[in-house]
Amino acid sequence: MNPKRTLEIVSVVALLACPVAARSDTKAEKRDDLAAQLEANERRAWDAFVKKDANAYRTAMEAGALNIDPNGVMSVAQVVSGMPDYNVTGYTFDRTQLLPLDGDVVAFIYTAHMTGTWHGQPLPDTPIYATTVYKRHGNTWIGMLHQESFGMTASTPVPATTH
């Protein structure tokens, strides 16, 4: 093959590949932007809970949303009515992930750590594996399901396995 022709073909292929790479970067940037937006939403909901601000918490979740945690399955109204039982002194998030479920529904997954008390008793010093499912309403993402599972503490015995 003619070296000049080979160079032309390589150049055309390279030019055609550039928009694909640009689209991939743009898609990753949009995903990162959405993850940051949902983390901010999640922090607003947690801040509302910490401050016992029922109205702010209600705006973070759909009216028919559910919360699932070791206390059971609760409506938004039930979560709000339980706020006085908590005295949260701090929380952190790490290991955040975004899982698209369809075009208008995503799951925001993370590990939380919380300090404070519940009914005057210290909260367990364990990781909280949390997920909030968000649904897009126009340009706004609203929580429709929030789930928390508590991790095991270092003192929790792990069942032995035999082979």
Secondary structure, 3 states (H helix, E strand, C coil): CCHHHHHHHHHHHHHHHHHHHHHHHHHHHHHHHHHHHHHHHHHHHHHHHHCCCHHHHHHHEEEEEEEEECCEEEEHHHHHHHHHHEEEEEEEEEEEEEEEEECCEEEEEEEEEEEEEECCEECCCCCEEEEEEEEEECCEEEEEEEEEEECCCCCCCCCCCCC
